[in-house]
Structures are given as structure tokens and as C-alpha cells.
Amino acid sequence: MTEPRGRVFDEIGRLMTDAAGAASGVRREVETIVRAQANRILSELDLVRRDEFEAVRAMAEKARLENERLEARLEALEAKLGAASPDGAAS
């Protein structure tokens, strides 16, 4: 009696292994399809990549700082011109 029972368990084990392998293959296939669809959808949305966003952000920050520096310089020049004019009013 032990011999047929052992073969049954062996067969069940083999079937389970085969099913797990098939499920793993299906999972990989679904992941590939979902990833391809997601990439297609994202490319159609005209989104900005993170590295491009960071580069533009750094450029904007640099421009803002330069603008502040130039504004302070302009105010200093205007103050100097205002002090140099006879009536003390800036033009």
C-alpha cells in the first residue's frame, strides 16, 4: 500500500511544481505587458523626467538669485544717483 501512495504524492508534488512554474511564467508575462502599457501611457502624457525637472529647477534658482543680486545693485546705484542729484530726488 505504501508504494501507490508514494507515487500519488510524487505526482501531486510534480503537478504543484509544474503549476508554480506556469504561474511564475504567467506572472512575468503579465508584468511585461503591464510595464509596456504603463510606459506607453506615460510617454503619451508628455511628462517631464525627474532629471530634466531638477535641471530646470536649478536654472530657475540661479536666475532668481541673479535677479535679486541685480536688483540690489540697481537699488544701490539709484540711491547713489539720488544722493548725487541737487534736489535729492531719484529720476
One Martini backbone bead per residue (centre of mass of N, CA, C, O) as a GRO file, in nm:
protein
   91
    1MET     BB    1   0.052   0.065  -0.016
    2THR     BB    2   0.295   0.268  -0.019
    3GLU     BB    3   0.359   0.286  -0.317
    4PRO     BB    4   0.106   0.434  -0.437
    5ARG     BB    5   0.114   0.671  -0.240
    6GLY     BB    6   0.391   0.783  -0.327
    7ARG     BB    7   0.314   0.836  -0.623
    8VAL     BB    8   0.093   1.038  -0.564
    9PHE     BB    9   0.273   1.246  -0.422
   10ASP     BB   10   0.465   1.283  -0.658
   11GLU     BB   11   0.251   1.386  -0.856
   12ILE     BB   12   0.157   1.623  -0.688
   13GLY     BB   13   0.431   1.761  -0.673
   14ARG     BB   14   0.470   1.795  -0.978
   15LEU     BB   15   0.214   1.962  -1.030
   16MET     BB   16   0.290   2.194  -0.842
   17THR     BB   17   0.551   2.271  -0.985
   18ASP     BB   18   0.424   2.325  -1.260
   19ALA     BB   19   0.225   2.543  -1.161
   20ALA     BB   20   0.435   2.737  -1.049
   21GLY     BB   21   0.584   2.781  -1.316
   22ALA     BB   22   0.341   2.887  -1.474
   23ALA     BB   23   0.275   3.123  -1.285
   24SER     BB   24   0.546   3.265  -1.321
   25GLY     BB   25   0.522   3.308  -1.625
   26VAL     BB   26   0.263   3.473  -1.615
   27ARG     BB   27   0.367   3.698  -1.435
   28ARG     BB   28   0.588   3.797  -1.628
   29GLU     BB   29   0.400   3.859  -1.864
   30VAL     BB   30   0.223   4.066  -1.719
   31GLU     BB   31   0.447   4.261  -1.638
   32THR     BB   32   0.537   4.328  -1.926
   33ILE     BB   33   0.266   4.441  -2.025
   34VAL     BB   34   0.225   4.658  -1.808
   35ARG     BB   35   0.490   4.811  -1.855
   36ALA     BB   36   0.437   4.884  -2.151
   37GLN     BB   37   0.174   5.038  -2.104
   38ALA     BB   38   0.283   5.246  -1.904
   39ASN     BB   39   0.496   5.367  -2.094
   40ARG     BB   40   0.299   5.455  -2.312
   41ILE     BB   41   0.123   5.642  -2.140
   42LEU     BB   42   0.352   5.827  -2.030
   43SER     BB   43   0.452   5.925  -2.312
   44GLU     BB   44   0.167   6.061  -2.384
   45LEU     BB   45   0.168   6.280  -2.134
   46ASP     BB   46   0.418   6.467  -2.135
   47LEU     BB   47   0.641   6.420  -1.929
   48VAL     BB   48   0.876   6.497  -1.692
   49ARG     BB   49   1.173   6.432  -1.604
   50ARG     BB   50   1.349   6.452  -1.319
   51ASP     BB   51   1.622   6.560  -1.432
   52GLU     BB   52   1.493   6.793  -1.591
   53PHE     BB   53   1.355   6.932  -1.356
   54GLU     BB   54   1.613   6.985  -1.186
   55ALA     BB   55   1.756   7.160  -1.397
   56VAL     BB   56   1.540   7.385  -1.416
   57ARG     BB   57   1.538   7.452  -1.116
   58ALA     BB   58   1.834   7.544  -1.100
   59MET     BB   59   1.806   7.771  -1.309
   60ALA     BB   60   1.586   7.931  -1.156
   61GLU     BB   61   1.750   7.981  -0.900
   62LYS     BB   62   1.982   8.132  -1.035
   63ALA     BB   63   1.805   8.357  -1.157
   64ARG     BB   64   1.691   8.461  -0.891
   65LEU     BB   65   1.962   8.541  -0.762
   66GLU     BB   66   2.048   8.734  -0.988
   67ASN     BB   67   1.806   8.922  -0.962
   68GLU     BB   68   1.863   9.008  -0.669
   69ARG     BB   69   2.145   9.123  -0.722
   70LEU     BB   70   2.057   9.334  -0.936
   71GLU     BB   71   1.854   9.482  -0.759
   72ALA     BB   72   2.055   9.578  -0.545
   73ARG     BB   73   2.238   9.731  -0.740
   74LEU     BB   74   2.022   9.927  -0.847
   75GLU     BB   75   1.953  10.054  -0.575
   76ALA     BB   76   2.238  10.164  -0.522
   77LEU     BB   77   2.254  10.342  -0.775
   78GLU     BB   78   2.001  10.509  -0.719
   79ALA     BB   79   2.101  10.621  -0.449
   80LYS     BB   80   2.352  10.757  -0.563
   81LEU     BB   81   2.199  10.941  -0.763
   82GLY     BB   82   2.017  11.076  -0.553
   83ALA     BB   83   2.259  11.204  -0.387
   84ALA     BB   84   2.380  11.363  -0.646
   85SER     BB   85   2.141  11.523  -0.665
   86PRO     BB   86   2.028  11.838  -0.587
   87ASP     BB   87   1.722  11.747  -0.480
   88GLY     BB   88   1.728  11.416  -0.401
   89ALA     BB   89   1.593  11.296  -0.654
   90ALA     BB   90   1.490  11.035  -0.828
   91SER     BB   91   1.461  10.942  -1.191
   0.00000   0.00000   0.00000
